[in-house]
């Protein structure tokens, strides 16, 4: 009996050790900059971008490009994009008894920017267990031009040359490990291409409309163009691989590469007409309407009553955890919340950003126009209240960003008064 008990106890012990080992192996350490965006300093501004799950892409580089678009839109807003917004509220009532016969609201927001990415530098990248890629970029406010990436522990003793600019790049695949070195090199070329400076242009329109009496005809549309134009051919950038490391984590093959370019060779890069063109188009299915209506009501209360943004506790209580706790109570900060779901991550990132910054725009520069028309023959009276806003977004930054349990993107943006 004792022997059976000992065998049983040993089996249980082995089971728990095996389970604990698997749990520890699956648990990936999360970089601090993923959990909380780094604090901007007098010399550096930081931007964190994210992609969809890597399984939705043909290769790792496509995920990297999507995360980069997220960073570039943030950079454009910080540098100075133009946000123009018109929100209108229509009410139609019966002249005889004053009863409402129709209520309709719509909002049309446009964001336009043209910037140059020179100096925008990738510090680090990380992929979580679900395959979502995060990238950390920095931009030198003081004009410094010799950045340094976050170096993994296994390359800390590498001899770094002051005359070269270094880039860390990786590639991941669950199927084919043969092409990872080439993909990592392409990733390094993309980083160098952005750092050297490309012209980035974007034009996005976010439109929402709803009819209280006919909710089934609500419209929720987003569309836009985004493109990168440079006289430098990305493939012509001669990046040199300094070191590499291959690992296998779970069912994924990982390739880590340390690359560099010579500062002396930058002036000799041949000039090609290189155009990378992205078309972004998304159509919501209505799940974000309630949240967007709350955003409108937040701003109306803020504008008409000049109340602090976070004093609207009724709205704040409906926010998911993590967002509610991070709403600023500072009088020196203007905050805006934006959200979107059921779209590609690229569309969710951009649309949530536009909505958050629009809240700030309405708080800073809003003009209200109210018009009443009367039609005695048809026996109705129509009221239109229009709020128009226009803002140069220079200085706004994404303070907090989270992907909620239902895969909706939530963002808080700040602007110092």
LUMVO-343019 format. One line per field, with one value per residue: y negated, z, x negated of N, C-alpha, C in turn; residue number from 1; residue in one letter. Coordinates in pm, whole numbers. Each point is the difference from the previous one (the first is absolute). Layout:
! residues N
n.north <- [Y	...]
n.up <- [Z	...]
n.east <- [X	...]
ca.north <- [Y	...]
ca.up <- [Z	...]
ca.east <- [X	...]
c.north <- [Y	...]
c.up <- [Z	...]
c.east <- [X	...]
seq <- [NUM	...]
type <- [A	...]
//
This chain:
! residues 417
n.north <- [122	6	111	39	-34	54	105	0	-20	93	71	-29	25	108	27	-38	70	99	-10	-9	100	61	-28	32	113	11	-28	-93	-38	-85	-61	-81	-21	132	17	-84	-88	0	-60	-96	-29	-83	120	85	27	77	101	59	89	45	130	61	108	50	84	-130	20	-33	-105	12	-20	69	81	2	11	88	56	-5	38	83	26	14	57	66	32	28	60	59	26	35	73	1	-30	34	-52	62	-39	68	-72	86	-91	84	-105	50	-91	85	115	-37	107	76	-29	-60	80	-77	76	-82	66	-100	87	-96	89	-102	64	-72	102	-21	125	-89	92	52	50	126	-11	55	133	41	134	-15	78	-105	-39	-84	-73	-34	-126	-31	-121	-65	-126	-46	-51	40	81	80	49	35	66	66	119	58	26	115	73	84	-130	3	106	-22	-8	-111	-23	-105	54	83	9	42	114	27	120	44	130	30	130	47	-31	-110	61	44	-74	41	43	35	53	50	32	45	59	34	40	54	44	38	52	37	49	40	32	29	-44	-24	45	-62	58	-18	68	-47	77	-63	75	-54	79	-78	-47	-1	67	72	-130	27	-101	81	-102	63	-97	34	-82	83	-85	71	-115	55	-78	63	89	52	69	-128	-1	-19	93	-6	131	-43	48	128	32	133	-7	92	-72	111	-36	-106	-23	-41	-107	-19	-119	-22	-112	-48	-132	-30	-84	46	114	-73	-79	127	-2	88	-95	62	11	-3	75	-16	68	-54	83	-85	104	-51	97	-76	88	-109	90	-94	13	90	54	-4	45	84	25	0	78	70	-14	33	90	43	-6	50	90	14	123	35	46	24	-115	45	19	-41	-77	-58	18	-37	-56	74	101	-81	-21	45	89	-9	-29	-102	-32	-10	-120	53	100	0	75	98	63	102	60	126	77	130	-32	-18	51	-5	41	98	15	-17	77	85	-14	9	97	51	-23	52	82	10	24	74	49	-1	46	-35	3	-57	61	-73	83	-83	97	-66	108	-109	9	42	-108	-46	12	-45	63	-77	79	-85	93	-100	79	-70	92	-72	129	-91	99	48	85	124	-26	61	129	55	128	-34	65	-94	-21	-83	-97	-28	-130	-46	-117	-62	-117	-47	-61]
n.up <- [0	82	-67	5	129	15	-74	71	116	-42	-39	116	68	-75	19	129	9	-73	74	113	-46	-42	119	59	-78	26	124	-88	33	55	-107	79	-117	6	127	-11	-84	-48	107	-69	-58	47	-14	57	-109	67	-87	45	-93	-47	-25	-100	30	23	49	12	6	-119	54	75	-118	-42	105	-31	-126	44	81	-108	-74	102	-2	-133	22	104	-75	-96	89	53	-123	-33	24	-96	107	-88	79	-47	111	-51	59	-62	21	-29	16	46	-90	-27	25	-80	-46	41	-123	31	31	-37	14	-31	-24	-49	13	-29	-22	-12	-56	0	29	60	-21	-55	52	-60	120	-47	124	-15	4	9	4	28	96	-19	-12	98	-102	89	-40	42	-31	-29	40	-52	107	52	-95	105	-60	121	-36	101	-60	50	53	-60	105	-99	-20	130	-28	-91	-86	51	-131	40	-105	77	-69	118	-52	94	-57	-15	-11	-22	13	-17	-127	-63	40	-127	-5	124	-41	-114	68	82	-107	-58	116	1	-127	41	108	-76	-84	107	59	-121	-6	16	-109	109	-74	60	-39	116	-25	111	-44	78	-16	73	-11	99	-98	-70	112	-79	-20	122	-19	-30	-62	-47	-53	-77	-22	-10	-18	-41	-14	-69	-9	117	-76	69	-114	-28	114	6	51	101	-11	125	31	31	27	-3	22	81	-6	65	-82	53	-120	77	-74	78	-57	6	-51	-99	-7	-97	93	-37	-3	94	-25	-4	73	-100	-79	51	-89	130	-28	126	-46	103	-26	78	15	77	33	97	95	66	34	-73	-40	94	-17	-131	24	83	-99	-84	86	9	-130	-23	98	-53	-119	23	80	-87	5	103	-90	105	9	-126	129	-45	-80	92	70	-120	35	-84	81	63	-64	77	43	-132	21	-65	121	-76	53	-2	4	-132	30	-83	-4	-63	-70	-35	-63	-18	-1	-107	56	-127	-39	90	-26	-130	-7	89	-67	-118	54	53	-109	-62	106	-12	-130	31	93	-96	-112	61	-109	66	-89	34	-76	-13	-65	-62	-14	-13	-127	33	72	-34	106	-65	95	-34	78	-45	35	-34	-30	24	-10	21	-19	-37	45	-71	97	-42	101	-47	-19	-15	-21	5	96	-44	8	82	-81	112	-21	78	-46	11	46	20	98]
n.east <- [-83	-108	-33	128	5	-122	41	115	-64	-87	106	64	-115	-22	130	-11	-114	56	113	-75	-75	111	56	-116	-2	132	-37	28	-122	85	-55	-64	-60	27	-29	-101	53	-125	-47	58	-115	-92	-58	88	73	88	1	111	-33	116	-10	62	71	-119	91	36	-131	-47	-60	-107	-58	106	-17	-130	40	91	-88	-78	106	24	-130	5	119	-49	-107	88	78	-106	-43	124	107	90	73	92	93	107	62	103	92	81	93	96	83	110	38	96	-65	-99	64	-102	-34	-114	-99	-101	-108	-97	-111	-71	-100	-86	-97	-83	-103	-109	-79	-117	-37	-83	-81	109	-25	-13	48	122	17	127	11	130	51	83	-128	37	-40	-93	-4	-122	48	-112	19	-116	52	-117	43	-23	-109	-41	112	51	17	108	-119	38	24	36	29	12	-75	93	-101	51	10	-65	-64	71	114	48	45	86	2	123	13	127	-3	122	-23	-45	-112	12	112	-20	-119	59	102	-91	-73	113	22	-129	16	115	-62	-103	88	69	-107	-37	128	128	61	70	99	99	111	61	110	54	99	88	105	100	105	46	75	-114	-28	81	23	-48	-84	-101	-58	-106	-70	-101	-99	-101	-99	-105	-61	-98	-106	8	-61	99	13	-24	65	-129	80	-85	7	14	119	19	123	2	131	49	110	33	97	-61	-50	-100	-15	-105	5	-130	51	-74	-2	-83	-36	-118	70	56	-101	-43	111	12	39	103	94	10	104	33	103	65	97	58	81	90	83	48	30	-38	-93	-58	126	27	-120	20	123	-60	-85	103	66	-113	-20	126	-9	-113	56	120	-55	-100	48	-77	-85	-78	65	6	24	117	-74	-77	110	39	-114	-73	-35	-82	113	97	-91	-13	127	-49	-40	-108	-5	-123	89	10	106	-25	117	-60	95	-32	88	-22	-128	-77	-111	-39	121	0	-130	21	106	-51	-115	63	70	-111	-73	107	6	-133	13	107	-81	-92	54	111	72	99	71	103	69	104	63	98	73	76	-34	-123	20	-122	-77	-108	-69	-102	-73	-91	-90	-76	-100	-109	-96	-111	-26	-86	-75	103	24	-21	78	108	-30	120	-25	131	66	84	-134	63	-39	-64	13	-97	37	-117	34	-122	69]
ca.north <- [-122	-115	-13	-58	-142	-72	-13	-99	-133	-36	-31	-132	-99	-13	-70	-143	-58	-12	-107	-128	-28	-46	-133	-97	-13	-76	-136	-85	-127	-114	-121	-108	-98	53	-20	-143	-74	-74	-143	-85	-82	-123	31	108	29	141	45	145	45	143	61	110	126	30	100	-65	-56	95	16	-88	-135	-66	-43	-113	-116	-48	-66	-124	-97	-50	-96	-117	-84	-70	-100	-108	-80	-74	-102	-101	30	-84	70	-84	82	-62	84	-65	62	-43	34	-44	13	-39	-137	-6	49	1	135	28	92	55	-49	54	-59	50	-56	21	-43	22	-23	-15	-34	30	-15	74	90	-1	3	93	114	111	39	139	64	115	67	72	140	6	-37	-145	-61	-136	-64	-124	-97	-126	-112	-95	-139	-90	9	94	90	125	75	135	83	82	117	120	41	81	-84	-113	-13	-29	-124	-92	-101	-132	-44	78	-4	139	35	139	44	141	61	111	85	128	105	5	-75	-21	-136	-97	-94	-101	-86	-87	-104	-93	-79	-99	-100	-84	-90	-100	-80	-96	-87	-93	-102	15	-86	79	-76	73	-73	94	-53	83	-51	74	-59	87	-50	59	68	108	36	94	-69	-70	13	0	20	-55	26	-92	42	-21	41	-37	-35	-38	12	108	135	73	116	-43	-32	110	32	108	80	7	122	57	105	74	73	54	-19	67	47	-109	-23	-142	-42	-133	-52	-133	-56	-137	-71	-94	-141	-59	48	-48	-99	65	86	-43	-55	62	-40	112	-34	104	-58	78	-44	42	-21	83	-28	57	67	-63	29	-114	-116	-47	-65	-126	-92	-46	-97	-124	-60	-49	-128	-101	-44	-75	-129	-92	-26	-23	89	84	118	121	-15	66	132	95	57	64	129	97	28	122	-18	-46	-130	-87	-39	-83	-131	-104	-99	-120	-116	-36	100	31	142	48	146	50	146	61	145	71	-44	38	-75	-126	-91	-27	-93	-134	-55	-32	-121	-115	-31	-57	-135	-84	-49	-112	-109	-65	-73	-118	-94	41	-104	56	-75	59	-48	51	-30	39	24	2	85	139	5	46	-96	72	-65	57	-51	47	-34	16	-13	15	-6	54	92	1	19	105	129	110	24	137	76	136	85	53	143	24	-40	-141	-85	-118	-88	-130	-96	-118	-123	-97	-129]
ca.up <- [0	6	-132	-91	40	-43	-147	-29	36	-99	-126	16	1	-138	-76	31	-50	-145	-27	35	-101	-121	25	0	-136	-82	49	-57	74	-76	19	71	-94	-53	104	24	-93	69	19	-89	68	-71	-122	-77	6	-29	-63	1	-99	7	-119	28	26	-112	-86	-103	-100	-80	70	115	-48	-18	133	33	-76	62	126	-37	-37	127	51	-87	24	126	-26	-79	90	90	-78	-38	-104	6	28	-22	41	3	63	-17	67	-65	68	-75	86	-53	42	73	139	48	11	-89	-110	-47	58	-81	30	-78	32	-108	45	-98	46	-113	42	-81	89	-37	112	34	143	69	16	77	116	38	-45	84	-39	113	-27	-97	-131	-26	-4	53	-35	74	-77	66	-90	75	0	-1	-129	-2	-115	19	100	35	35	120	-40	80	91	-66	-82	80	-10	-139	-18	-84	-68	6	-137	-59	66	21	4	34	-77	20	-86	70	-86	58	-101	-76	65	-96	-53	110	-6	-102	53	103	-71	-53	113	31	-108	22	110	-49	-96	76	75	-94	-30	-112	9	38	-18	32	-10	51	30	91	-7	80	-3	58	3	118	-37	-93	34	-94	-112	48	-84	79	-106	13	-118	-8	-70	74	-86	33	-123	26	-113	34	-16	124	-26	-29	124	26	143	26	117	95	79	-4	98	-32	112	-25	117	-34	-139	-85	-23	15	-49	50	-73	30	-128	8	-123	21	-11	-114	-125	-15	-108	-129	-36	-129	8	-82	36	74	51	71	3	78	-2	123	-8	99	21	126	-5	94	139	65	-2	134	54	-70	50	130	-25	-37	117	84	-50	14	139	22	-71	44	143	36	112	-24	-81	79	102	-49	61	-58	-118	40	62	-105	-72	48	92	-62	-61	100	101	-57	-42	69	80	2	-72	-104	-106	-65	-33	-93	-9	-126	-5	-122	-1	-119	-122	8	105	-58	2	139	56	-57	30	143	18	-51	88	124	-26	-31	128	41	-94	33	126	-18	-103	-51	-31	-6	-82	10	-106	8	-117	25	-120	45	-88	38	145	81	36	6	72	-28	83	-59	71	-90	67	-82	91	-32	113	47	144	59	3	52	137	39	-107	46	-76	101	-11	-119	-115	-36	31	82	9	66	-52	84	-52	107	-28]
ca.east <- [83	-89	-64	99	14	-120	6	105	-51	-103	69	61	-108	-49	104	0	-125	17	96	-61	-103	69	57	-110	-52	94	12	-103	-17	54	-81	70	55	126	101	17	-85	-107	19	-79	-101	-32	-76	60	143	15	124	15	97	31	59	90	-68	-90	62	80	-90	-78	-128	-22	-26	129	41	-86	47	123	-36	-68	103	53	-98	-8	118	-25	-104	62	83	-89	-71	97	98	119	125	118	113	133	102	131	114	124	125	118	116	130	31	127	-7	-139	-55	-112	29	-127	-125	-109	-130	-112	-130	-96	-133	-106	-136	-92	-137	-118	-114	-120	-29	-142	-30	88	-92	54	-81	20	123	34	123	58	30	109	-51	13	-133	-13	-126	-28	-79	-33	-30	-82	47	-115	-68	-112	14	-75	75	-45	116	-8	-78	25	-109	-103	-88	-49	-146	-38	-74	78	-81	63	27	108	130	38	142	32	116	28	99	64	82	40	-14	-124	-107	-108	-2	5	-113	32	106	-60	-74	98	50	-103	3	117	-32	-95	74	80	-90	-62	100	92	117	118	123	123	127	99	132	78	138	97	134	102	137	62	124	-31	-138	-59	-65	-120	-118	-123	-98	-135	-81	-113	-121	-124	-110	-138	-70	-138	-93	-91	54	-25	-85	-137	-68	-92	-12	-95	35	-110	13	135	30	122	60	133	85	125	1	-49	-142	-34	-132	-36	-114	-54	-43	-51	-34	-108	41	-71	59	136	7	-26	112	57	136	102	136	56	132	74	134	96	139	65	144	69	141	42	130	93	-27	-64	89	32	-118	-19	102	-48	-107	66	63	-109	-46	104	-1	-123	3	105	-5	-140	-29	-118	33	18	104	119	-17	94	-63	-125	27	24	-124	-66	-110	-124	29	61	-98	-105	51	-74	73	-82	54	-96	8	126	3	102	10	50	8	50	-13	48	-67	-140	-69	-46	114	35	-98	16	132	5	-81	74	113	-52	-52	116	52	-87	23	127	-15	-86	46	131	95	135	96	133	90	137	83	140	79	140	81	-19	22	-112	-104	-127	-110	-132	-108	-126	-123	-115	-130	-120	-115	-132	-15	-138	-19	83	-68	80	-44	29	62	22	90	89	32	83	-83	16	-115	30	-116	9	-97	-18	-60	-25	65]
c.north <- [-127	-24	-64	-148	-82	-23	-106	-141	-47	-40	-139	-109	-25	-77	-150	-69	-22	-115	-136	-39	-51	-139	-106	-21	-87	-147	-85	-128	-117	-121	-111	-97	50	-25	-147	-75	-78	-148	-78	-84	-127	28	105	9	145	30	153	38	148	46	97	124	43	104	-58	-55	111	23	-107	-145	-77	-49	-122	-127	-57	-73	-134	-106	-61	-106	-127	-91	-75	-112	-119	-89	-82	-115	-112	40	-100	89	-99	87	-83	102	-73	82	-59	44	-59	23	-49	-139	-3	44	8	136	19	100	63	-58	71	-69	54	-74	35	-59	33	-32	0	-32	33	-30	69	78	-3	-7	95	137	109	40	149	53	124	58	78	141	18	-41	-146	-64	-144	-55	-131	-88	-124	-106	-105	-144	-97	12	94	105	131	83	137	83	67	132	119	41	73	-81	-116	-21	-27	-134	-91	-113	-133	-51	79	-17	143	16	146	37	149	47	125	80	129	115	9	-88	-39	-146	-107	-102	-112	-95	-95	-113	-103	-90	-108	-109	-95	-99	-112	-97	-109	-99	-104	-111	25	-96	86	-89	87	-89	99	-72	102	-58	92	-71	99	-72	71	81	118	46	93	-69	-79	30	-12	31	-66	33	-99	57	-35	42	-55	-23	-46	13	111	134	80	115	-40	-33	121	20	120	76	16	131	52	109	65	72	60	-9	57	55	-105	-1	-151	-24	-143	-46	-137	-52	-141	-59	-102	-143	-66	38	-59	-96	66	94	-47	-43	71	-62	120	-43	123	-55	93	-60	56	-31	92	-40	69	67	-49	24	-119	-119	-53	-76	-136	-104	-54	-104	-136	-68	-53	-140	-108	-53	-86	-140	-96	-36	-27	82	79	131	120	-16	68	146	104	67	78	138	109	39	127	-32	-35	-135	-96	-53	-98	-134	-108	-93	-132	-112	-41	93	7	146	29	151	36	151	45	151	55	-59	54	-85	-135	-104	-35	-101	-142	-61	-38	-127	-124	-41	-64	-144	-95	-55	-120	-121	-76	-81	-129	-104	50	-123	63	-91	72	-66	62	-41	56	14	15	91	148	21	61	-114	78	-84	73	-68	59	-49	27	-25	18	-19	50	80	0	14	107	132	104	41	145	68	143	71	73	147	31	-43	-140	-78	-122	-83	-126	-87	-122	-117	-95	-133	-107]
c.up <- [0	-135	-101	29	-47	-151	-39	28	-100	-132	6	-6	-141	-85	25	-46	-150	-36	28	-103	-129	17	-5	-141	-86	42	-54	82	-87	24	65	-96	-68	100	23	-93	75	11	-97	82	-80	-132	-88	23	-46	-61	0	-100	14	-128	42	36	-123	-94	-111	-114	-75	64	108	-44	-25	134	43	-71	61	131	-28	-41	125	58	-83	17	131	-19	-77	89	94	-73	-43	-120	12	22	-22	23	-4	61	-8	66	-64	84	-80	89	-72	53	91	145	55	13	-101	-106	-56	81	-74	41	-100	39	-112	42	-107	62	-121	54	-110	86	-62	122	47	151	79	3	86	111	28	-63	85	-49	119	-42	-101	-140	-36	15	51	-40	78	-85	84	-105	79	-12	-14	-128	-4	-108	16	109	27	41	136	-39	89	79	-74	-93	79	-15	-143	-7	-98	-51	-1	-138	-68	83	6	9	43	-75	25	-106	71	-101	73	-98	-55	65	-99	-43	108	-5	-99	50	108	-66	-61	110	38	-107	16	112	-45	-96	70	73	-91	-41	-125	22	22	-14	32	-11	38	31	83	4	78	-9	59	0	115	-35	-94	24	-101	-116	44	-91	87	-94	31	-128	-4	-84	85	-91	47	-131	34	-126	25	-18	125	-22	-26	126	42	151	15	123	88	79	-15	105	-39	125	-47	130	-32	-142	-96	-9	7	-51	49	-74	49	-127	19	-140	35	-14	-119	-132	-27	-118	-137	-41	-132	15	-100	36	64	61	66	28	74	-20	125	-12	100	13	128	-12	110	145	74	15	139	61	-66	44	137	-18	-38	123	97	-46	12	142	27	-61	61	148	50	121	-31	-68	86	107	-44	46	-61	-123	40	60	-105	-77	55	95	-73	-66	107	99	-54	-54	84	78	5	-79	-114	-121	-56	-43	-102	-6	-137	1	-135	12	-132	-130	8	105	-52	2	143	61	-47	42	147	28	-47	95	131	-21	-36	127	48	-90	33	128	-18	-92	-60	-24	-20	-84	8	-101	21	-126	26	-133	42	-86	39	151	78	20	17	70	-36	89	-52	84	-94	77	-102	89	-69	122	63	153	61	-2	63	136	40	-111	48	-95	101	-28	-124	-128	-49	44	78	12	79	-60	89	-79	116	-38	-19]
c.east <- [-86	-66	94	18	-118	1	103	-50	-105	64	63	-105	-52	100	-4	-127	9	93	-61	-106	62	56	-108	-54	91	5	-115	-14	43	-89	82	66	127	113	30	-94	-106	32	-88	-97	-23	-70	67	150	17	137	2	109	26	68	109	-80	-78	58	84	-86	-72	-136	-13	-18	130	55	-81	48	128	-28	-68	101	63	-93	-2	121	-15	-102	56	86	-86	-69	94	83	115	122	114	124	129	96	133	110	127	120	117	122	126	36	122	-14	-143	-62	-113	41	-128	-115	-113	-128	-102	-127	-96	-134	-103	-135	-93	-138	-100	-122	-121	-46	-145	-20	86	-68	63	-96	11	127	24	132	55	40	113	-46	21	-138	6	-137	-11	-90	-26	-30	-76	51	-116	-82	-119	24	-76	69	-61	121	-16	-66	35	-124	-111	-89	-61	-151	-49	-73	75	-89	75	38	111	128	53	152	13	127	20	99	51	82	33	-21	-142	-106	-110	-14	-9	-113	27	108	-53	-79	94	56	-100	-5	119	-25	-94	68	81	-91	-67	97	79	117	124	123	120	121	110	132	77	141	92	135	99	135	71	124	-23	-144	-65	-70	-123	-119	-125	-115	-133	-77	-115	-113	-121	-114	-133	-73	-141	-82	-102	70	-37	-97	-145	-78	-84	-15	-92	42	-124	2	142	14	132	50	132	78	138	-7	-55	-151	-25	-141	-24	-125	-41	-63	-52	-15	-108	52	-67	65	137	13	-15	113	60	145	91	134	68	133	62	138	95	138	67	148	67	145	42	135	93	-32	-62	95	29	-116	-20	103	-41	-111	59	59	-105	-40	106	5	-123	10	102	-8	-140	-38	-127	41	34	107	130	-2	93	-58	-125	24	23	-124	-65	-113	-128	18	50	-105	-103	51	-67	93	-75	67	-90	7	142	-4	110	-3	55	1	54	-17	52	-52	-142	-68	-47	112	38	-96	25	133	14	-81	75	112	-48	-47	114	64	-81	24	128	-9	-78	63	130	87	137	89	135	94	138	75	140	73	145	87	-11	14	-118	-99	-131	-106	-130	-102	-130	-117	-115	-129	-112	-121	-125	-43	-139	-6	88	-77	91	-54	22	78	17	96	86	32	83	-69	28	-123	47	-127	35	-111	-2	-58	-19	61	-107]
seq <- [1	2	3	4	5	6	7	8	9	10	11	12	13	14	15	16	17	18	19	20	21	22	23	24	25	26	27	28	29	30	31	32	33	34	35	36	37	38	39	40	41	42	43	44	45	46	47	48	49	50	51	52	53	54	55	56	57	58	59	60	61	62	63	64	65	66	67	68	69	70	71	72	73	74	75	76	77	78	79	80	81	82	83	84	85	86	87	88	89	90	91	92	93	94	95	96	97	98	99	100	101	102	103	104	105	106	107	108	109	110	111	112	113	114	115	116	117	118	119	120	121	122	123	124	125	126	127	128	129	130	131	132	133	134	135	136	137	138	139	140	141	142	143	144	145	146	147	148	149	150	151	152	153	154	155	156	157	158	159	160	161	162	163	164	165	166	167	168	169	170	171	172	173	174	175	176	177	178	179	180	181	182	183	184	185	186	187	188	189	190	191	192	193	194	195	196	197	198	199	200	201	202	203	204	205	206	207	208	209	210	211	212	213	214	215	216	217	218	219	220	221	222	223	224	225	226	227	228	229	230	231	232	233	234	235	236	237	238	239	240	241	242	243	244	245	246	247	248	249	250	251	252	253	254	255	256	257	258	259	260	261	262	263	264	265	266	267	268	269	270	271	272	273	274	275	276	277	278	279	280	281	282	283	284	285	286	287	288	289	290	291	292	293	294	295	296	297	298	299	300	301	302	303	304	305	306	307	308	309	310	311	312	313	314	315	316	317	318	319	320	321	322	323	324	325	326	327	328	329	330	331	332	333	334	335	336	337	338	339	340	341	342	343	344	345	346	347	348	349	350	351	352	353	354	355	356	357	358	359	360	361	362	363	364	365	366	367	368	369	370	371	372	373	374	375	376	377	378	379	380	381	382	383	384	385	386	387	388	389	390	391	392	393	394	395	396	397	398	399	400	401	402	403	404	405	406	407	408	409	410	411	412	413	414	415	416	417]
type <- [X	X	X	X	X	X	X	X	X	X	X	X	X	X	X	X	X	X	X	X	X	X	X	X	X	X	X	X	X	X	X	X	X	X	X	X	X	X	X	X	X	X	X	X	X	X	X	X	X	X	X	X	X	X	X	X	X	X	X	X	X	X	X	X	X	X	X	X	X	X	X	X	X	X	X	X	X	X	X	X	X	X	X	X	X	X	X	X	X	X	X	X	X	X	X	X	X	X	X	X	X	X	X	X	X	X	X	X	X	X	X	X	X	X	X	X	X	X	X	X	X	X	X	X	X	X	X	X	X	X	X	X	X	X	X	X	X	X	X	X	X	X	X	X	X	X	X	X	X	X	X	X	X	X	X	X	X	X	X	X	X	X	X	X	X	X	X	X	X	X	X	X	X	X	X	X	X	X	X	X	X	X	X	X	X	X	X	X	X	X	X	X	X	X	X	X	X	X	X	X	X	X	X	X	X	X	X	X	X	X	X	X	X	X	X	X	X	X	X	X	X	X	X	X	X	X	X	X	X	X	X	X	X	X	X	X	X	X	X	X	X	X	X	X	X	X	X	X	X	X	X	X	X	X	X	X	X	X	X	X	X	X	X	X	X	X	X	X	X	X	X	X	X	X	X	X	X	X	X	X	X	X	X	X	X	X	X	X	X	X	X	X	X	X	X	X	X	X	X	X	X	X	X	X	X	X	X	X	X	X	X	X	X	X	X	X	X	X	X	X	X	X	X	X	X	X	X	X	X	X	X	X	X	X	X	X	X	X	X	X	X	X	X	X	X	X	X	X	X	X	X	X	X	X	X	X	X	X	X	X	X	X	X	X	X	X	X	X	X	X	X	X	X	X	X	X	X	X	X	X	X	X	X	X	X	X	X	X	X	X	X	X	X	X	X	X	X	X	X	X	X	X	X	X	X	X	X	X	X	X	X	X	X	X	X	X	X]
//
